[in-house]
Amino acid sequence: MILTLKELADYLRVSERTILRMNDKNIIHGEKIGGQWRFNGKEIDQAFFPSMATKGAEKKSGEKVDKDSKAGANDDADDVNNLSFTDLPCTHIGISVSRMLNENRMVMHMEAKTRDEAIAELLDPRFMNSLVLDINDLKAKCLARENVLSTAIGDGIAVPHPRDPVPTLRCAGCIIYGHSDKGIEFGAPDGKPVNDFFLICSQNIELHLHLMACLASLLRDNVFKTALPKAKTPADVIRLAMEHERREFSNPEQ
């Protein structure tokens, strides 16, 4: 699976400039062929999405997978080499946090001063209109979840989300990131204001639980937590998430 610069940018949901910066820093490796960048999709998956890249190895020898099961079931996923990059986001287990983040769905300097204002700012129509049919309904569901129990987890971090999946979401799922320089009172268990928000939306409970588990791992990583406040751009946030996933892949026991 060979990807062009644009295809890889679309696959990772970042800008082409971000891809070139990662290439310059040897985070990924590309080759110019005839003046055009080309990237090995299998290497990308092995570096950032290891659980997806290893599905082919888990498949039993001689097992046949029909089109319907390949498209809908994660356990019976075909060898990743037989999938196009546009197919991969449709699988649920194996989708990483970095793939759910998008540079166009981040608020690096939030203006909100209250909990309700924070939820509204994270669900800004400018980047949510293309994803949900009713933003106000999603906002109400996220606030209803906060009324049950705050999604702040301490250390200046919160993970807002609706109590139930959003079946009308126009993608499998997404994570909206927001950073407040001053911090926002969010009912955190340690009493500290929240500076960093990761708002989760997903179409089904399986993906929701998977993303919550991935975020739990990410937000336990002291390297990531220390570097996050220094992130100046959306691309920096995605890079930090990718670096965590790469470390986790390289050191699975940690």
N, C-alpha and C positions, 0 to 999 in steps of 0.2 A: 504494500500500500504506500505509494509515493504521493506526497502532497505538495502542492504549490504553496507559495507564501500566503496567498489569500485563503486557500483552503485550510491551512493550518491555523491561521488567525481566527477563522470562523469556527473551527473545531474546538479551540481552546477558549473561544469567546474573549479574545483580547485584540488589540490593534496590531496592524502589521509592524508598526514601529516597535511595539513591545516584543514581538517575535525576533526582530533583528537585534534588539538589545540583549535578549536572552542568548542569542547566537554569539554575539560579541563576548559575552561573559562565560561562554562555554557551558551554559545551563542546558542548551540543546545544541545539536550539530546539524548544519545544513551544507549543501554543496551547490555551487552555481554551475548550471549546465546550459550552455548557449546564452549566458547572460541572465538566466532566470533561476531563482532559488528553488531547490527541491529538498524535501525532508522525508525521512523514513518514518512512516506512521507507526510501524511496529516498535521502533526505538522510543518514540514519543510515549506510547502506551506503557512500555516497560519502565520508563523513567517516572511517569506521573500517575498512571492508572494500573498498578501492578495486578490488582485483583481481576481486572478486565483482560489484561494481557495473558494471564495464566489459565483462562477458561479452556483454551484449546487443549492444554496439557491434561486437564481434568476429564476431558471427554474420553469415554471408553473406546478402545480400538474397534473399528468396524461399525460403530454406532451411526445410524442415519438420523438426520434431523430434518424434518420437513419445514417448509417455509413458514407455516403458521406457528409452530413451536419455537422456531428461531426468532421470530419477530416478537413473541409474547412472553417467553419463559426464560428466566435467567439461568436456571439450573441446567437447561439443555442447550445453552448458547453454543453456536457453531464456532469453529476456530476463528479467532479475530482476523486472521489473514483473509478470510472469505467475506468479511464485512467491509462496506465502505464507511468512510468517516461520518457520513450523514446518518448511517444506521446506528452508530454506537451510542449517541445520546438517548436513544429510546430504551436502552436497558436501564434497570433501576439499581440493583446491587452492583457496585463497581463504579458508579458515578462519584467522583471526588468533590470535595468542597471547592477546589480551584475551578472546576468546570461549571459549578453552579454560580460562581461569582462572575460579574460582568462589569467592565469599566464604566459602562453607561448607566449602571444602577448602583451608584455609590454616592454618598454625601460626605465629603471629606471634612467639612466645617459646618456642622448642624447649627441651626439657629434656634431650635426648640428649647424651651425652658421648663416644660412640664412633661409628664408621662404621655398624656394624650397628644400633645403637640409633637412629641418624638415619633409616635406611631404614625401620625398624619404625614410628617415629613419623610419618613422612610417609604411611605406608600404614595409618594408624589405622582400625580397623574402624568407628569412629563415622561416618566419611564415605566409606569405601570399600565397605562391605557392599552398598550399592545399585548398585555399579558392576562388581564382579568376583565370580565364582563362588567362587574360592579365593584368598583374600588371602595365605595362607602360600606358595602356589605362586608368586604374583607377587613376593613378598618374596624367595624363593629365587632367582628369575630375575634380579632386580635386583642381589642380592649376587654372583651368578655373574658378572655383567657387571663388577662392581667388582674381582673377583678376576683378571680378564683384564687390565684397565687402568682406573685410576681415572677417573671421569667429572668430576673436579674440573678446571676449566680455568684456574685462577689468579685472582688479584684477589678471593679470597674467595667464588668462585662455583662451584657444581657442578650438573651436569645428569644426575642418575641416571635410568636407564631399563633395561628388560629388553633382552637382545640381540635378541629376536625380537618381532614384534607379538603382541598379545593378542586373538585372534579372539573370545574369549568376553566381552570387554568389552561392557558394556551401553550404551555410547555410542560415537560415532566415535573420540573421544579425549579426554584431559583432561591438564591440567598441575596438579600439586599444588605449591604454594609453601610453603616453610618458612624461617624466619629464626632463627638462633641468635645471641643477644647476645654470648656468650663465644667462639663459633667452635668448630668441630669438626675434628680432624685427619682428613683425607680423602685423603691421598696426592697433594696438589696439586703440579703441576710446579714452582711457585715456592716450595714448602715452607710456604706460609701456610695457616692454618686456614680452613675454609669457614664463612661466615656466612649465605649465601643459597643455597637449594636450589630447583631447578625440576625436579621429577620428572615425566617424560613417560610416558604410556601411550597406545597407539593400537591400532586394530583391524587396520591393514594397513601395509605398508612405505611405500606412497606418502605416506600422511598423516604417518607417523613422520619421513620425510626432509623433508617440507614444514615440519613444526613445528621440526625441528632447524635448518633454514635460517632460519626466522623468529626463533627464539631467538638464533641467532648474530648476526643483525642487531640485535636488541634489546640484547644484552649487549655489543655494541661501541659502543653509544650512550653517550657520557660523561655526557650530561645525565641519562639514565635511571639509570646506575650511581651518579652522585653523589646523586641524589634518593632512591634506593631505601632506604638505611639510615635515612632520616628518615621513612619510611612508618610510620604508627602503627596503621592499620587495614587489613583486607583490601581495603576500597574504595579506599584510597589506592594500593595496589599495582596494581589494575586500572586506575585513572585514569592512573597513570604509563605503563602499557603502551599505553593508548589514545592518550595524548599523543604517544608515540613513533611510533605508527602514523599519526597525523595529520601529524606532521612529515615522515615518510617519503613520505606521499602528496603533501604540498605541495612537497617538494623531492626528486623521484625520482632526481636525479643525484647526490645526496649519499650 
